[in-house]
Amino acid sequence: MAAVAMTFTACKNEPAAPAEPEAPAEEVVLIETDSIAKVVEAADSTQLSSLLTTVQEQIETLKNTDPAKAKEYLVTIQNFLKENADKIKAFVGTGTVASLVDQVTKFELPDVVDAAQDIAEGAADAAADAAEGAVDAAKDAAADVKDAAVDKANEAVDAAKGAVEDAKNAAADKAAEAVDAAADKVKGALGK
């Protein structure tokens, strides 16, 4: 149900201006307590009934789009009606308008509170999930870095071992050549 934005002229017993086309929820112009106060001062029960019906529609619209704002709006209207209860009773008497005033005054939005709580809990769960995902991603990244470092260290150790083995083999080859050369010299010196 879309809320209808209504404008009101002076506090005479004039009918309300024609309703504007349906507006998106974010463009709804809420009935202010000043408008209701003018109607109460004018003792116009018909216009008060119209205003309170619109207030109920606006609350229904808001509870689906902005539960906190719906609750705040309802409390503001209810406080105004309670503060001006004697004036209102003086001109509405008993009947449909009095029933509407009573209905708005006692209207509760437990589902709005629940919806707001659900939204808050959903946001908290999403934040916790995001934080947990970030921690897991950081752990995975750290493990990957550690594994890469271990792999590089192992490669360096293997390369060093290979270099030492090559140097050892080269030294052994040189020593063998030196021994062979010395032996050849000794043989040559003896055989001469």
Residue frames as a rotation matrix with the C-alpha (Angstrom) as fourth column:
MET 1
0.598 0.801 0.000 0.00
0.801 -0.598 0.000 0.00
0.000 0.000 -1.000 0.00
ALA 2
-0.414 -0.747 0.520 1.55
0.727 -0.615 -0.305 3.27
0.548 0.252 0.798 -1.04
ALA 3
-0.222 0.275 -0.935 1.28
0.757 -0.556 -0.343 6.27
-0.614 -0.784 -0.085 1.21
VAL 4
0.312 0.413 0.856 -0.46
0.840 -0.541 -0.046 9.33
0.444 0.733 -0.516 -0.13
ALA 5
-0.771 -0.566 -0.292 1.16
0.636 -0.714 -0.293 12.69
-0.042 -0.411 0.911 0.35
MET 6
0.300 0.938 0.174 -1.46
0.903 -0.338 0.265 15.20
0.307 0.077 -0.948 1.44
THR 7
-0.853 -0.483 0.200 -1.28
0.397 -0.848 -0.352 18.92
0.339 -0.221 0.914 1.79
PHE 8
0.092 0.890 -0.446 -3.61
0.996 -0.086 0.035 20.99
-0.007 -0.447 -0.895 3.85
THR 9
-0.169 -0.067 0.983 -4.57
0.342 -0.940 -0.005 24.62
0.924 0.335 0.182 3.62
ALA 10
-0.613 -0.056 0.788 -5.55
-0.570 -0.659 -0.491 26.95
0.547 -0.750 0.372 6.44
CYS 11
-0.984 0.166 -0.071 -7.46
0.168 0.700 -0.694 25.63
-0.066 -0.694 -0.717 9.44
LYS 12
-0.375 0.912 -0.166 -10.88
-0.910 -0.396 -0.123 26.31
-0.178 0.105 0.978 7.91
ASN 13
-0.027 0.455 0.890 -13.38
-0.178 0.874 -0.452 23.54
-0.984 -0.170 0.058 7.32
GLU 14
0.282 0.038 -0.959 -12.20
-0.951 -0.122 -0.285 23.13
-0.128 0.992 0.002 3.74
PRO 15
0.976 0.033 0.214 -11.78
-0.008 0.993 -0.116 19.71
-0.216 0.111 0.970 2.22
ALA 16
0.150 -0.980 0.128 -8.26
0.085 0.142 0.986 18.42
-0.985 -0.137 0.104 1.78
ALA 17
-0.019 -0.262 -0.965 -6.50
-0.916 -0.382 0.122 19.11
-0.401 0.886 -0.233 -1.49
PRO 18
0.870 0.338 -0.358 -6.77
-0.469 0.791 -0.392 16.30
0.150 0.509 0.847 -4.02
ALA 19
0.586 -0.663 0.466 -4.32
0.026 0.590 0.807 13.49
-0.810 -0.460 0.363 -3.42
GLU 20
0.113 -0.658 -0.745 -1.18
-0.954 -0.280 0.103 13.55
-0.277 0.699 -0.660 -5.49
PRO 21
0.585 0.050 -0.810 -0.18
-0.468 0.836 -0.287 10.48
0.662 0.547 0.512 -7.49
GLU 22
0.963 -0.241 -0.124 1.48
0.257 0.667 0.700 7.65
-0.086 -0.705 0.704 -5.62
ALA 23
0.539 -0.836 0.104 4.99
-0.763 -0.537 -0.359 8.59
0.356 0.114 -0.927 -4.59
PRO 24
0.102 -0.580 -0.808 7.91
0.163 0.811 -0.562 6.27
0.981 -0.074 0.178 -3.92
ALA 25
0.639 0.220 -0.737 8.39
0.703 0.223 0.676 5.56
0.313 -0.950 -0.012 -0.21
GLU 26
-0.303 -0.849 -0.432 11.47
0.943 -0.332 -0.009 7.77
-0.136 -0.410 0.902 0.03
GLU 27
-0.834 0.022 0.551 9.45
0.203 -0.917 0.344 10.76
0.513 0.399 0.760 -1.22
VAL 28
0.119 0.934 -0.337 6.53
0.777 0.124 0.617 10.40
0.618 -0.336 -0.711 1.20
VAL 29
-0.579 -0.193 0.792 5.80
-0.240 -0.888 -0.392 13.66
0.779 -0.417 0.468 2.97
LEU 30
-0.579 0.322 -0.749 4.79
0.735 0.604 -0.308 12.71
0.353 -0.729 -0.586 6.49
ILE 31
0.450 0.787 0.422 1.86
0.326 -0.584 0.743 14.40
0.831 -0.197 -0.520 8.17
GLU 32
-0.683 -0.713 0.158 3.35
0.164 -0.361 -0.918 16.76
0.712 -0.601 0.363 10.74
THR 33
-0.380 0.532 -0.756 1.84
0.922 0.159 -0.352 17.30
-0.067 -0.832 -0.551 14.16
ASP 34
-0.847 0.076 -0.526 1.43
-0.034 -0.996 -0.088 20.98
-0.530 -0.057 0.846 13.20
SER 35
-0.752 0.600 -0.273 -1.11
-0.371 -0.044 0.927 19.94
0.544 0.799 0.256 10.56
ILE 36
-0.295 0.645 -0.705 -2.96
0.676 0.662 0.324 17.81
0.675 -0.381 -0.631 13.07
ALA 37
-0.640 0.004 -0.768 -2.83
0.664 -0.500 -0.556 20.66
-0.386 -0.866 0.318 15.61
LYS 38
-0.920 0.318 -0.229 -4.51
-0.386 -0.835 0.391 23.02
-0.067 0.449 0.891 13.11
VAL 39
-0.433 0.788 -0.438 -7.29
-0.065 0.458 0.887 20.47
0.899 0.413 -0.147 12.55
VAL 40
-0.336 0.273 -0.901 -7.70
0.898 0.381 -0.219 20.00
0.284 -0.883 -0.373 16.31
GLU 41
-0.836 -0.002 -0.549 -7.89
0.250 -0.892 -0.378 23.78
-0.489 -0.453 0.746 16.84
ALA 42
-0.757 0.579 -0.302 -10.48
-0.605 -0.446 0.659 23.99
0.247 0.682 0.688 14.06
ALA 43
-0.443 0.562 0.699 -12.37
-0.437 0.545 -0.716 21.09
-0.783 -0.622 0.004 15.70
ASP 44
0.130 0.405 -0.905 -12.74
-0.990 0.102 -0.097 19.41
0.053 0.909 0.414 12.29
SER 45
0.117 -0.038 0.992 -13.48
-0.486 0.869 0.090 15.76
-0.866 -0.493 0.084 12.97
THR 46
0.950 0.257 0.179 -13.76
0.032 0.490 -0.871 14.86
-0.311 0.833 0.457 9.28
GLN 47
0.619 -0.779 -0.103 -10.32
-0.488 -0.278 -0.828 16.21
0.616 0.563 -0.552 8.44
LEU 48
-0.024 -0.602 0.798 -8.86
-0.972 0.201 0.122 14.67
-0.234 -0.773 -0.590 11.63
SER 49
0.557 0.308 0.771 -10.22
-0.185 0.952 -0.246 11.30
-0.810 -0.005 0.587 10.53
SER 50
0.981 -0.194 -0.022 -8.63
0.000 0.112 -0.994 11.77
0.196 0.975 0.110 7.10
LEU 51
0.307 -0.917 0.254 -5.28
-0.834 -0.388 -0.393 12.78
0.459 -0.091 -0.884 8.62
LEU 52
0.011 -0.295 0.955 -5.19
-0.819 0.545 0.178 9.84
-0.573 -0.785 -0.236 11.01
THR 53
0.839 0.284 0.464 -6.06
0.037 0.821 -0.569 7.41
-0.543 0.495 0.679 8.23
THR 54
0.799 -0.598 -0.055 -3.18
-0.224 -0.212 -0.951 8.84
0.558 0.773 -0.304 6.20
VAL 55
0.115 -0.758 0.642 -0.88
-0.992 -0.120 0.036 8.58
0.050 -0.641 -0.766 9.22
GLN 56
0.386 0.090 0.918 -1.71
-0.383 0.921 0.071 4.88
-0.839 -0.379 0.390 9.53
GLU 57
0.982 -0.020 0.186 -1.02
0.177 0.419 -0.891 4.34
-0.060 0.908 0.415 5.81
GLN 58
0.543 -0.830 0.127 2.30
-0.587 -0.483 -0.650 6.16
0.601 0.278 -0.750 6.11
ILE 59
0.091 -0.482 0.872 3.31
-0.908 0.319 0.271 4.05
-0.409 -0.816 -0.408 9.11
GLU 60
0.693 0.221 0.686 2.45
-0.001 0.952 -0.305 0.87
-0.720 0.211 0.661 7.20
THR 61
0.920 -0.387 0.056 4.59
0.033 -0.065 -0.997 2.06
0.390 0.920 -0.047 4.27
LEU 62
0.325 -0.840 0.434 7.49
-0.832 -0.472 -0.291 3.10
0.450 -0.267 -0.852 6.50
LYS 63
0.437 -0.167 0.884 7.55
-0.658 0.611 0.441 -0.12
-0.614 -0.774 0.157 8.50
ASN 64
0.848 -0.118 0.516 8.54
0.379 0.817 -0.435 -1.94
-0.370 0.564 0.738 5.30
THR 65
0.646 -0.604 0.467 11.14
0.341 -0.319 -0.884 0.59
0.683 0.730 0.000 4.16
ASP 66
-0.438 -0.767 0.469 12.49
-0.133 -0.461 -0.877 2.20
0.889 -0.447 0.100 7.35
PRO 67
0.182 0.598 -0.780 11.27
0.644 0.527 0.554 0.47
0.743 -0.603 -0.290 10.55
ALA 68
-0.491 -0.428 -0.759 13.10
0.864 -0.352 -0.361 2.86
-0.113 -0.832 0.543 12.88
LYS 69
-0.979 0.158 0.127 11.56
-0.119 -0.955 0.273 5.91
0.164 0.252 0.954 11.20
ALA 70
-0.193 0.959 -0.207 8.12
0.050 0.220 0.974 4.28
0.980 0.178 -0.090 11.36
LYS 71
0.052 0.155 -0.987 8.50
0.934 0.342 0.103 3.75
0.353 -0.927 -0.127 15.11
GLU 72
-0.797 -0.425 -0.430 9.76
0.553 -0.800 -0.233 7.32
-0.245 -0.423 0.872 15.65
TYR 73
-0.813 0.541 0.216 6.89
-0.223 -0.633 0.742 8.75
0.538 0.555 0.635 13.57
LEU 74
0.029 0.858 -0.512 4.29
0.382 0.464 0.799 6.69
0.924 -0.219 -0.314 15.41
VAL 75
-0.198 -0.168 -0.966 5.62
0.980 -0.022 -0.198 7.74
0.012 -0.986 0.169 18.83
THR 76
-0.981 -0.185 -0.062 5.54
0.183 -0.982 0.036 11.43
-0.067 0.024 0.997 17.79
ILE 77
-0.494 0.865 0.081 1.91
-0.270 -0.241 0.932 11.19
0.826 0.439 0.353 16.61
GLN 78
0.119 0.549 -0.828 0.85
0.646 0.590 0.484 9.17
0.754 -0.592 -0.284 19.65
ASN 79
-0.571 -0.388 -0.724 2.46
0.810 -0.408 -0.420 11.66
-0.133 -0.827 0.547 22.05
PHE 80
-0.954 0.258 0.154 0.65
-0.196 -0.922 0.333 14.52
0.228 0.288 0.930 20.32
LEU 81
-0.174 0.956 -0.237 -2.71
-0.078 0.227 0.971 12.71
0.982 0.187 0.035 20.52
LYS 82
0.011 0.136 -0.991 -2.19
0.896 0.439 0.071 11.90
0.444 -0.888 -0.117 24.20
GLU 83
-0.822 -0.389 -0.415 -1.18
0.539 -0.765 -0.351 15.48
-0.181 -0.513 0.839 25.04
ASN 84
-0.847 0.518 -0.115 -4.27
-0.527 -0.793 0.305 16.83
0.067 0.319 0.945 23.25
ALA 85
-0.833 0.509 -0.216 -6.70
0.486 0.860 0.156 14.09
0.265 0.025 -0.964 24.27
ASP 86
-0.400 0.722 -0.564 -9.08
0.552 -0.302 -0.778 16.47
-0.732 -0.622 -0.278 26.09
LYS 87
-0.433 0.205 -0.878 -9.37
-0.579 -0.809 0.097 18.86
-0.691 0.550 0.470 23.11
ILE 88
-0.870 0.049 -0.490 -9.90
-0.405 0.494 0.769 15.97
0.280 0.868 -0.410 20.71
LYS 89
-0.755 0.613 -0.232 -12.54
0.655 0.701 -0.281 14.28
-0.009 -0.364 -0.931 22.87
ALA 90
-0.489 0.565 -0.664 -14.40
0.082 -0.729 -0.680 17.59
-0.868 -0.387 0.311 23.09
PHE 91
-0.159 0.464 -0.871 -15.20
-0.851 -0.512 -0.118 17.65
-0.501 0.723 0.476 19.38
VAL 92
-0.685 -0.067 -0.725 -15.07
-0.554 0.695 0.458 14.00
0.474 0.716 -0.514 18.28
GLY 93
0.191 0.803 0.564 -17.23
-0.980 0.188 0.065 12.58
-0.054 -0.565 0.823 21.03
THR 94
-0.276 -0.209 0.938 -17.81
-0.225 0.963 0.148 8.87
-0.934 -0.170 -0.313 20.55
GLY 95
0.819 0.566 -0.090 -18.03
-0.240 0.197 -0.951 7.12
-0.521 0.800 0.297 17.26
THR 96
0.855 -0.431 0.289 -15.84
0.500 0.535 -0.681 6.43
0.138 0.727 0.673 14.26
VAL 97
0.420 -0.730 0.539 -13.38
-0.182 -0.649 -0.738 9.32
0.889 0.212 -0.406 14.69
ALA 98
0.441 -0.226 0.869 -13.03
-0.898 -0.107 0.428 8.67
-0.003 -0.968 -0.250 18.42
SER 99
0.870 -0.099 0.484 -12.37
0.034 0.989 0.142 5.01
-0.492 -0.107 0.864 17.62
LEU 100
0.722 -0.627 0.294 -9.75
0.418 0.056 -0.907 6.02
0.552 0.777 0.302 15.04
VAL 101
0.342 -0.584 0.736 -8.03
-0.672 -0.700 -0.243 8.35
0.657 -0.411 -0.632 17.53
ASP 102
0.576 -0.065 0.815 -8.03
-0.697 0.482 0.531 5.54
-0.427 -0.874 0.232 20.10
GLN 103
0.935 -0.203 0.290 -6.73
0.312 0.862 -0.400 3.07
-0.169 0.465 0.869 17.51
VAL 104
0.511 -0.787 0.346 -3.81
0.102 -0.344 -0.934 5.32
0.853 0.512 -0.095 16.52
THR 105
0.344 -0.358 0.868 -3.04
-0.864 -0.482 0.143 6.10
0.368 -0.800 -0.475 20.16
LYS 106
0.485 -0.086 0.870 -2.86
-0.576 0.718 0.392 2.40
-0.659 -0.691 0.298 21.05
PHE 107
0.935 -0.138 -0.327 -1.28
-0.227 0.475 -0.850 1.25
0.273 0.869 0.413 17.79
GLU 108
0.441 -0.826 0.352 1.89
-0.382 0.182 0.906 -0.78
-0.812 -0.534 -0.235 18.38
LEU 109
0.654 -0.306 -0.692 4.59
-0.690 0.132 -0.711 -1.81
0.309 0.943 -0.125 16.02
PRO 110
0.474 -0.525 0.707 6.09
-0.408 0.580 0.705 -4.94
-0.780 -0.623 0.061 17.59
ASP 111
0.692 -0.214 0.690 6.74
0.623 0.660 -0.421 -6.26
-0.365 0.721 0.590 14.11
VAL 112
0.815 -0.448 0.367 8.62
-0.098 -0.731 -0.676 -3.05
0.571 0.515 -0.639 13.32
VAL 113
0.463 -0.662 0.590 10.78
-0.853 -0.151 0.499 -3.53
-0.241 -0.734 -0.634 16.38
ASP 114
0.484 -0.244 0.840 11.28
0.082 0.969 0.234 -7.17
-0.871 -0.044 0.489 15.37
ALA 115
0.858 -0.154 0.490 12.07
0.502 0.056 -0.863 -6.13
0.106 0.986 0.125 11.80
ALA 116
0.686 -0.643 0.342 14.59
-0.581 -0.766 -0.275 -3.56
0.438 -0.010 -0.899 13.02
GLN 117
0.353 -0.542 0.762 16.12
-0.677 0.414 0.609 -6.16
-0.645 -0.731 -0.221 15.30
ASP 118
0.670 -0.067 0.740 16.23
0.412 0.862 -0.295 -8.68
-0.618 0.503 0.605 12.43
ILE 119
0.880 -0.363 0.306 17.93
0.108 -0.475 -0.873 -6.09
0.462 0.802 -0.379 10.23
ALA 120
0.487 -0.719 0.496 20.47
-0.867 -0.468 0.173 -5.32
0.108 -0.514 -0.851 12.97
GLU 121
0.382 -0.319 0.868 21.10
-0.315 0.838 0.446 -9.02
-0.869 -0.443 0.219 13.61
GLY 122
0.846 -0.042 0.531 21.47
0.487 0.465 -0.739 -9.63
-0.216 0.885 0.414 9.88
ALA 123
0.754 -0.599 0.269 23.99
-0.330 -0.700 -0.634 -6.81
0.568 0.389 -0.726 9.63
ALA 124
0.340 -0.634 0.695 25.90
-0.881 0.044 0.471 -8.15
-0.329 -0.772 -0.544 12.64
ASP 125
0.560 -0.091 0.824 25.92
0.118 0.993 0.029 -11.65
-0.820 0.081 0.566 11.15
ALA 126
0.911 -0.209 0.355 27.11
0.352 -0.054 -0.935 -10.30
0.215 0.976 0.024 7.81
ALA 127
0.576 -0.731 0.365 29.87
-0.721 -0.665 -0.194 -8.33
0.384 -0.152 -0.911 9.54
ALA 128
0.319 -0.435 0.842 30.92
-0.621 0.575 0.532 -11.40
-0.716 -0.692 -0.087 11.53
ASP 129
0.737 -0.007 0.676 30.93
0.413 0.796 -0.443 -13.52
-0.534 0.606 0.589 8.36
ALA 130
0.866 -0.434 0.248 32.99
-0.011 -0.512 -0.859 -10.88
0.500 0.741 -0.448 6.55
ALA 131
0.402 -0.738 0.542 35.46
-0.916 -0.328 0.232 -10.67
0.006 -0.589 -0.808 9.44
GLU 132
0.405 -0.208 0.890 35.72
-0.224 0.922 0.317 -14.46
-0.887 -0.328 0.327 9.60
GLY 133
0.883 -0.055 0.466 36.25
0.455 0.343 -0.822 -14.58
-0.115 0.938 0.328 5.84
ALA 134
0.717 -0.653 0.244 38.98
-0.466 -0.710 -0.527 -11.93
0.518 0.264 -0.814 6.11
VAL 135
0.280 -0.604 0.746 40.71
-0.831 0.236 0.503 -13.88
-0.480 -0.761 -0.436 8.91
ASP 136
0.579 -0.019 0.815 40.50
0.206 0.971 -0.124 -17.10
-0.789 0.240 0.566 6.88
ALA 137
0.928 -0.234 0.291 41.85
0.250 -0.192 -0.949 -15.32
0.278 0.953 -0.119 3.80
ALA 138
0.522 -0.770 0.367 44.71
-0.812 -0.580 -0.065 -13.85
0.263 -0.264 -0.928 5.84
LYS 139
0.304 -0.380 0.873 45.51
-0.497 0.719 0.486 -17.29
-0.813 -0.582 0.030 7.29
ASP 140
0.771 0.033 0.636 45.46
0.449 0.680 -0.580 -18.82
-0.452 0.733 0.509 3.81
ALA 141
0.855 -0.477 0.206 47.68
-0.144 -0.598 -0.788 -16.06
0.499 0.644 -0.580 2.45
ALA 142
0.355 -0.743 0.567 50.12
-0.922 -0.180 0.342 -16.48
-0.152 -0.644 -0.750 5.35
ALA 143
0.424 -0.155 0.892 50.21
-0.073 0.976 0.204 -20.25
-0.903 -0.152 0.403 4.79
ASP 144
0.910 -0.076 0.409 50.86
0.416 0.174 -0.893 -19.69
-0.003 0.982 0.190 1.07
VAL 145
0.662 -0.704 0.256 53.69
-0.594 -0.701 -0.395 -17.26
0.458 0.110 -0.882 1.85
LYS 146
0.286 -0.538 0.793 55.16
-0.758 0.379 0.531 -19.71
-0.586 -0.753 -0.300 4.37
ASP 147
0.634 0.012 0.773 54.96
0.285 0.926 -0.248 -22.59
-0.719 0.377 0.584 1.88
ALA 148
0.916 -0.304 0.260 56.58
0.162 -0.313 -0.936 -20.47
0.366 0.900 -0.237 -0.84
ALA 149
0.483 -0.768 0.421 59.36
-0.857 -0.512 0.048 -19.43
0.179 -0.384 -0.906 1.56
VAL 150
0.325 -0.325 0.888 59.98
-0.395 0.807 0.440 -23.05
-0.859 -0.494 0.134 2.60
ASP 151
0.829 0.017 0.559 60.08
0.455 0.560 -0.692 -24.08
-0.325 0.828 0.456 -1.08
LYS 152
0.794 -0.563 0.228 62.58
-0.248 -0.644 -0.724 -21.30
0.555 0.519 -0.651 -1.89
ALA 153
0.340 -0.680 0.649 64.71
-0.908 -0.059 0.414 -22.20
-0.244 -0.731 -0.638 1.14
ASN 154
0.498 -0.103 0.861 64.72
0.015 0.994 0.110 -25.85
-0.867 -0.042 0.497 0.11
GLU 155
0.921 -0.167 0.351 65.71
0.361 0.032 -0.932 -24.87
0.145 0.985 0.090 -3.43
ALA 156
0.605 -0.729 0.321 68.55
-0.672 -0.684 -0.284 -22.72
0.427 -0.044 -0.903 -2.04
VAL 157
0.300 -0.472 0.829 69.72
-0.675 0.509 0.534 -25.58
-0.674 -0.720 -0.166 0.22
ASP 158
0.697 0.006 0.718 69.62
0.371 0.853 -0.367 -28.00
-0.614 0.522 0.592 -2.72
ALA 159
0.886 -0.391 0.249 71.51
0.055 -0.444 -0.894 -25.53
0.461 0.806 -0.372 -4.90
ALA 160
0.420 -0.756 0.502 74.12
-0.905 -0.392 0.167 -25.01
0.070 -0.524 -0.849 -2.14
LYS 161
0.408 -0.242 0.880 74.48
-0.259 0.894 0.366 -28.76
-0.875 -0.377 0.302 -1.68
GLY 162
0.861 -0.050 0.506 74.95
0.482 0.403 -0.779 -29.12
-0.165 0.914 0.371 -5.45
ALA 163
0.745 -0.615 0.256 77.55
-0.384 -0.711 -0.589 -26.34
0.545 0.340 -0.767 -5.48
VAL 164
0.305 -0.632 0.712 79.42
-0.864 0.131 0.486 -27.93
-0.401 -0.763 -0.506 -2.54
GLU 165
0.557 -0.046 0.829 79.31
0.152 0.987 -0.047 -31.33
-0.816 0.152 0.557 -4.25
ASP 166
0.920 -0.218 0.325 80.55
0.305 -0.118 -0.945 -29.80
0.245 0.969 -0.042 -7.52
ALA 167
0.552 -0.745 0.375 83.34
-0.753 -0.638 -0.159 -27.96
0.357 -0.195 -0.913 -5.67
LYS 168
0.345 -0.386 0.856 84.25
-0.587 0.623 0.517 -31.14
-0.733 -0.680 -0.011 -3.80
ASN 169
0.733 -0.026 0.679 84.34
0.442 0.778 -0.446 -33.14
-0.517 0.627 0.582 -7.03
ALA 170
0.861 -0.440 0.256 86.34
-0.027 -0.541 -0.841 -30.42
0.509 0.716 -0.478 -8.73
ALA 171
0.402 -0.734 0.548 88.80
-0.915 -0.302 0.267 -30.33
-0.031 -0.608 -0.793 -5.81
ALA 172
0.439 -0.202 0.876 89.09
-0.162 0.941 0.298 -34.13
-0.884 -0.272 0.381 -5.86
ASP 173
0.883 -0.095 0.460 89.69
0.466 0.295 -0.834 -34.05
-0.056 0.951 0.305 -9.60
LYS 174
0.697 -0.653 0.296 92.37
-0.469 -0.727 -0.501 -31.35
0.543 0.210 -0.813 -9.17
ALA 175
0.327 -0.578 0.748 93.97
-0.817 0.224 0.531 -33.28
-0.474 -0.785 -0.399 -6.31
ALA 176
0.626 -0.059 0.777 93.98
0.241 0.963 -0.120 -36.46
-0.742 0.262 0.617 -8.42
GLU 177
0.897 -0.311 0.315 95.51
0.246 -0.242 -0.939 -34.55
0.368 0.919 -0.140 -11.33
ALA 178
0.529 -0.722 0.447 98.12
-0.802 -0.597 -0.014 -33.06
0.277 -0.351 -0.895 -8.98
VAL 179
0.374 -0.358 0.855 98.92
-0.457 0.732 0.506 -36.52
-0.807 -0.580 0.110 -7.58
ASP 180
0.780 -0.050 0.624 99.16
0.501 0.647 -0.575 -37.94
-0.375 0.760 0.530 -11.11
ALA 181
0.825 -0.493 0.276 101.36
-0.131 -0.643 -0.755 -35.05
0.550 0.587 -0.595 -12.20
ALA 182
0.383 -0.700 0.603 103.61
-0.913 -0.186 0.363 -35.49
-0.142 -0.690 -0.710 -9.14
ALA 183
0.492 -0.158 0.856 103.78
-0.054 0.976 0.211 -39.24
-0.869 -0.150 0.472 -9.75
ASP 184
0.900 -0.152 0.408 104.66
0.430 0.156 -0.890 -38.63
0.072 0.976 0.205 -13.37
LYS 185
0.643 -0.696 0.318 107.42
-0.603 -0.717 -0.350 -36.25
0.472 0.033 -0.881 -12.27
VAL 186
0.300 -0.527 0.795 108.75
-0.742 0.395 0.541 -38.73
-0.599 -0.753 -0.273 -9.78
LYS 187
0.671 -0.019 0.741 108.65
0.334 0.900 -0.279 -41.50
-0.662 0.435 0.610 -12.40
GLY 188
0.899 -0.322 0.298 110.34
0.181 -0.348 -0.920 -39.25
0.400 0.880 -0.255 -14.87
ALA 189
0.479 -0.758 0.442 113.03
-0.857 -0.514 0.047 -38.25
0.191 -0.402 -0.896 -12.36
LEU 190
0.281 -0.341 0.897 113.68
-0.480 0.760 0.439 -41.87
-0.831 -0.554 0.050 -11.43
GLY 191
0.707 0.071 0.703 113.68
0.447 0.726 -0.522 -43.16
-0.548 0.684 0.482 -14.89
LYS 192
0.924 -0.381 -0.024 116.15
-0.272 -0.615 -0.740 -40.73
0.267 0.691 -0.672 -16.19
